Amino acid sequence: MESQPGKWWKRSKGSGWSLNLGVDISVLLPALALSLLGVAMVYSATQAKPEMAHLYLKQLTWIGIGCVGMLFFSSLNYQVLMQRYAYPAYWALVVLLAILLAAGQEVAGSKRWMSLGPVSLQPSEFAKIATTLVLAKYLSSRQDRVRSWDTVVGAFLLGGLPMLLILKEPDLGTALLFMTMVFVLLYTVGVPLKRLLTIVGGGILASPLIWMMLKEYQRKRLMVFLNPNADTLGSGYNVIQSKIAIGSGQLMGKGWLAGTQGQLKFVPEHHTDFIFSVLAEEWGFVGSVALLVLFLIFILQALRVARGARDLQGQLIAIGLTTILAAQVLINLGVATGILPATGITLPLISYGGSSLLTTYCIIGILMNIWSNRIVK
């Protein structure tokens, strides 16, 4: 029996409209818990700065806007969404990213944001969804020759175009998410691992070219990653202070609003890229583990949606979007703990940021849509 596609409410015999239980909220519940935790951490991270003390209210507002986006995407049939809008949305965002590079306003050395009156949006965040949709459509349409080199090259071109534009902003962290997603999707559809590793080898050979494309501060970050003490007051400062904050939290933490590294502004960008250091300092190892458990539940529920998808397109969409979120979590935590070089990427649902929150909730809506359109036996 097929579940009622994408409807939150259905007609009942005696009571008008009732909740459609075909819609799954198991992905939404951990996301809401993470979002509320994020509001608490943004509040804590910004109270020492009067000019930023209101950001937690903006974070709440963006959660509300994100829920509207979630409802919108959960109510559409994802197959119709793919058929009509996958390629138009993809090319529209590619053009938007190109325009942003050519005529966008530079903020803090990068052109990532587009101002729409009082609101600033980050097109690269929405490009995550559009690129995943178009890759799922492309790969599912080539099932009979998915292992051929032309299919693999085509997938890398579709993923690589927005990635290169985002890399030029520059935004190395977000660009890495696109390549990770392409690799995972190709492996999912059956491309041999040996062939994918051959491509990785080609990327390693091209590393001098990639090094030349990086900005000077990005090169410094990579060098500091190898030796954090080489520039303790420059490129290595953020990571060093983040590690100090995380370590000072010990087992139970110093308490909410009581973290000295965060409250005394030692950790830069502590309400965005390094918000994990604020949480770890205030809530300690126990709080950090609780955060990881919430993210694990969230990711596992998203993978459950992929396993239950009714077709290859739905499965690829769910896996691609889940890969992006999981990779973003791992990269952010890796940067905060000094395991990975600093890339300037936010922690989903926790870090302050409207575009990131809106995108994540739209992803949740699409996952709920895929689940509600599954085949129920």
C-alpha atoms as one frame of an Amber mdcrd trajectory, in Angstrom:
protein
   0.000   0.000   0.000   1.355   3.448  -0.931   1.403   6.144   1.730  -0.365
   9.401   0.993   2.366  11.430  -0.742   3.693  14.450   1.066   0.568  15.536
   2.965   0.683  16.656   6.568  -3.115  16.490   6.962  -5.743  14.076   5.663
  -9.537  13.899   5.688 -11.033  11.748   8.459 -14.601  10.516   8.641 -15.895
  12.492  11.591 -13.402  15.160  12.485 -12.497  17.059   9.319  -8.693  16.980
   9.057  -6.187  14.987  11.097  -2.449  14.460  11.170  -1.189  12.168   8.418
   0.937   9.578  10.217   2.538   8.695   6.872   4.791  11.698   7.454   7.806
  10.725   9.524   9.136  13.128  12.170  11.995  10.967  13.445  14.460  13.176
  11.539  12.783  16.356  12.775  12.848  15.619  16.508  16.653  15.402  16.946
  16.986  18.400  14.617  14.717  20.471  16.850  16.668  19.391  19.923  19.923
  20.420  18.222  18.385  23.728  17.134  17.307  24.639  20.670  20.750  23.674
  21.926  22.177  25.918  19.219  20.079  28.871  20.399  21.354  28.355  23.955
  24.964  28.269  22.738  24.565  31.334  20.501  23.062  33.170  23.478  26.018
  32.170  25.642  28.606  33.000  22.988  27.288  36.509  22.297  26.259  37.887
  25.700  29.724  39.334  26.316  29.311  41.481  23.186  26.390  43.941  23.548
  26.248  44.539  19.781  25.700  40.797  19.228  23.512  39.971  22.223  20.383
  39.890  20.039  21.651  37.199  17.667  19.941  34.386  19.549  16.597  36.032
  18.691  17.570  36.114  15.011  18.537  32.460  15.348  15.054  31.667  16.665
  13.538  33.633  13.792  15.547  31.651  11.252  14.417  28.398  12.876  10.829
  29.548  12.290  11.607  30.437   8.665  13.369  27.103   8.283  10.274  25.263
   9.533   8.230  27.025   6.836  10.745  25.839   4.225  10.583  22.345   5.704
   6.792  22.258   5.430   6.987  23.464   1.836   9.449  20.785   0.722   7.747
  18.042   2.701   4.443  18.791   0.963   5.841  18.445  -2.574   6.238  15.078
  -4.280  10.011  14.774  -4.635   9.605  13.013  -7.995   7.767  16.067  -9.368
  10.410  18.287  -7.772  13.132  16.331  -9.571  11.357  16.247 -12.908  10.530
  19.949 -13.120  13.030  21.853 -11.017  16.300  19.930 -10.533  18.207  21.283
 -13.530  16.634  24.798 -13.555  17.462  25.253  -9.859  20.989  23.958 -10.392
  21.779  26.284 -13.298  20.125  29.244 -11.592  22.398  28.800  -8.578  25.485
  28.317 -10.754  24.695  31.630 -12.466  24.044  33.238  -9.077  27.405  32.017
  -7.751  29.130  33.405 -10.864  27.411  36.784 -10.446  28.397  36.823  -6.782
  32.048  36.350  -7.745  31.890  39.051 -10.407  29.852  41.712  -8.625  29.374
  40.591  -5.031  30.468  42.650  -2.075  33.608  41.402  -0.365  33.227  40.821
   3.363  36.175  39.673   5.496  38.128  38.765   2.384  35.469  36.635   0.676
  32.406  36.985  -1.533  30.018  34.481   0.047  26.950  36.544   0.892  24.251
  38.231  -1.151  22.381  41.103   0.518  18.615  41.297   0.097  17.736  44.383
   2.105  18.321  43.623   5.783  18.921  39.917   5.074  22.152  38.347   3.845
  21.945  34.928   2.205  24.703  32.517   1.226  23.949  30.980  -2.212  26.499
  28.194  -1.674  24.263  26.770   1.064  21.316  26.396  -1.321  23.639  25.041
  -4.016  24.140  21.981  -1.787  20.512  20.972  -2.300  20.350  21.859  -5.993
  23.561  19.952  -6.808  22.398  16.877  -4.891  19.070  16.865  -6.751  20.659
  17.215 -10.169  23.250  14.502  -9.466  20.537  12.123  -8.260  18.550  12.790
 -11.425  21.620  12.396 -13.645  22.869   9.155 -12.088  19.436   7.514 -11.867
  18.878   8.248 -15.577  22.089   6.417 -16.495  21.619   3.192 -14.533  22.514
   1.078 -17.551  25.931   2.724 -17.966  26.616   4.115 -14.523  30.076   2.516
 -14.360  31.274   4.047 -17.614  33.887   6.793 -17.562  31.585   9.276 -19.327
  29.051   8.935 -16.492  31.739   9.384 -13.837  33.211  12.407 -15.606  29.746
  13.900 -16.078  29.014  13.535 -12.363  32.283  15.232 -11.434  31.574  18.058
 -13.871  28.126  18.644 -12.351  29.550  18.612  -8.840  32.775  20.365  -9.784
  31.272  23.466 -11.417  29.617  24.895  -8.272  32.550  23.592  -6.220  35.069
  25.638  -8.234  32.913  28.768  -8.015  32.610  28.337  -4.261  36.344  27.652
  -3.965  36.982  31.004  -5.662  34.830  32.924  -3.117  36.929  31.547  -1.302
  35.166  28.886   0.788  37.304  25.768   0.929  35.192  23.988   3.549  31.917
  24.137   1.610  33.699  23.223  -1.630  35.018  20.030  -0.004  31.444  18.991
   0.835  30.530  18.853  -2.856  33.364  16.503  -3.796  32.638  14.282  -0.795
  29.017  14.019  -1.872  29.943  13.172  -5.486  32.279  10.363  -4.353  29.647
   8.868  -2.038  26.905   8.969  -4.691  29.140   7.363  -7.322  30.096   4.615
  -4.898  26.410   4.129  -4.013  25.404   3.508  -7.633  28.162   0.940  -8.075
  31.209   2.732  -9.447  34.202   0.556  -8.405  36.253   1.902  -5.540  39.414
   1.336  -7.599  38.165   3.795 -10.214  37.326   6.378  -7.568  40.764   5.959
  -6.014  42.284   6.535  -9.445  40.503   9.881  -9.534  41.830  10.666  -6.053
  45.317   9.904  -7.339  44.762  12.326 -10.196  43.673  14.946  -7.686  46.861
  14.418  -5.705  48.927  14.892  -8.864  47.009  18.116  -9.502  47.641  19.366
  -5.963  50.234  21.957  -7.072  47.549  23.557  -9.239  45.082  23.473  -6.353
  47.743  25.030  -4.100  48.093  27.908  -6.594  44.313  28.473  -6.529  44.240
  28.871  -2.745  44.350  32.270  -1.091  47.399  33.144   0.978  45.522  32.780
   4.277  44.297  29.322   3.222  47.870  28.248   2.528  48.880  29.541   5.953
  46.072  27.526   7.553  47.329  24.350   5.925  50.895  25.041   7.022  49.741
  25.883  10.559  47.775  22.625  10.631  51.086  20.781  10.261  52.669  22.979
  12.949  50.107  24.990  15.001  52.834  26.740  16.962  54.385  28.220  13.823
  52.019  31.205  13.956  50.447  31.308  17.409  49.189  34.892  17.059  48.110
  34.576  13.440  46.686  31.641  11.489  47.168  29.218  14.382  45.509  31.416
  17.002  41.901  30.271  16.439  42.644  26.554  16.690  44.968  26.955  19.683
  42.376  28.948  21.630  39.638  26.504  20.627  41.665  23.547  21.943  42.339
  25.408  25.189  38.605  26.049  25.621  37.678  22.429  24.886  40.296  21.078
  27.274  39.347  23.462  30.076  35.791  22.081  30.103  37.063  18.767  31.480
  34.344  16.271  32.491  31.308  18.367  33.468  32.210  21.814  32.146  32.268
  25.210  33.819  28.528  25.791  33.488  26.351  27.683  31.019  27.526  31.299
  30.548  30.565  30.551  32.727  33.180  29.623  30.137  36.122  31.992  30.436
  37.600  31.402  26.967  34.284  32.118  25.272  32.970  34.849  27.545  36.289
  36.716  27.569  36.450  36.574  23.761  39.651  34.547  23.494  38.095  32.257
  20.861  37.322  34.140  17.614  34.177  33.279  15.632  32.901  31.435  18.688
  29.237  31.874  17.720  29.786  30.406  14.214  32.757  28.252  13.160  34.074
  27.518  16.667  30.829  27.247  18.615  31.707  23.681  19.623  34.531  25.070
  21.772  31.961  27.153  23.703  29.781  24.096  24.297  32.715  21.895  25.304
  34.045  24.493  27.744  30.686  25.115  29.411  29.261  21.574  29.363  32.440
  19.530  29.312  32.993  16.031  28.000  29.481  14.948  29.027  27.842  17.743
  27.059  30.079  17.109  24.057  29.124  13.421  24.020  25.435  14.359  24.295
  25.846  16.601  21.251  27.519  13.803  19.289  24.733  11.373  20.247  22.093
  13.817  18.981  23.941  14.212  15.693  24.354  10.427  15.424  20.607   9.895
  15.926  19.885  12.581  13.332  22.212  11.025  10.739  20.995   7.467  11.385
  17.366   8.522  10.964  18.270  10.253   7.702  19.946   7.049   6.483  16.799
   5.133   7.442  14.920   7.392   5.037  17.425   6.469   2.303  16.955   2.745
   2.959  13.174   3.113   2.743  13.086   5.189  -0.460  10.801   3.887  -3.163
  13.249   4.402  -6.041  16.893   5.065  -6.829  16.302   8.802  -7.193  14.898
   9.078  -3.692  17.686   6.937  -2.288  20.392   9.047  -3.949  18.816  12.322
  -2.791  18.639  11.105   0.806  22.188   9.710   0.780  23.598  12.830  -0.880
  21.955  15.258   1.527  22.867  13.114   4.531  26.477  12.940   3.340  26.672
  16.724   3.164  25.332  17.157   6.702  27.487  14.386   8.169  30.631  15.667
   6.447  29.911  19.192   7.648  29.631  17.977  11.247  32.861  15.981  11.005
  34.809  18.823   9.372  33.611  21.423  11.873  34.441  19.235  14.877  37.756
  18.257  13.293  38.701  21.915  12.865  37.613  22.861  16.401  39.714  20.069
  17.906  42.742  20.654  15.662  42.405  17.342  13.818  41.737  19.132  10.490
  43.028  22.427   9.073  40.757  25.442   9.598  38.258  25.762   6.736  35.594
  28.154   8.014  32.593  25.837   8.041  29.664  25.982  10.460  28.232  23.263
  12.705  24.740  22.435  11.339  21.815  23.564  13.517  24.202  24.779  16.245
  26.226  27.624  14.718  24.650  31.007  14.121  23.647  31.499  10.493  20.360
  31.993   8.653  21.283  30.402   5.320  22.695  27.318   7.026  19.606  26.852
   9.198  17.188  27.400   6.321  19.070  24.962   4.102  19.201  22.291   6.806
  15.468  22.515   7.486  14.720  22.350   3.751  16.852  19.181   3.657  14.785
  17.776   6.530  11.624  18.576   4.564  12.931  16.703   1.526  13.849  13.700
   3.680  10.364  13.674   5.200   8.941  13.890   1.688  10.941  10.863   0.540
   9.788   8.891   3.574   6.110   9.772   3.116   6.270   8.702  -0.534   7.818
   5.318   0.164   6.012   2.083  -0.625   4.376   0.757   2.554   3.720  -2.976
   2.499
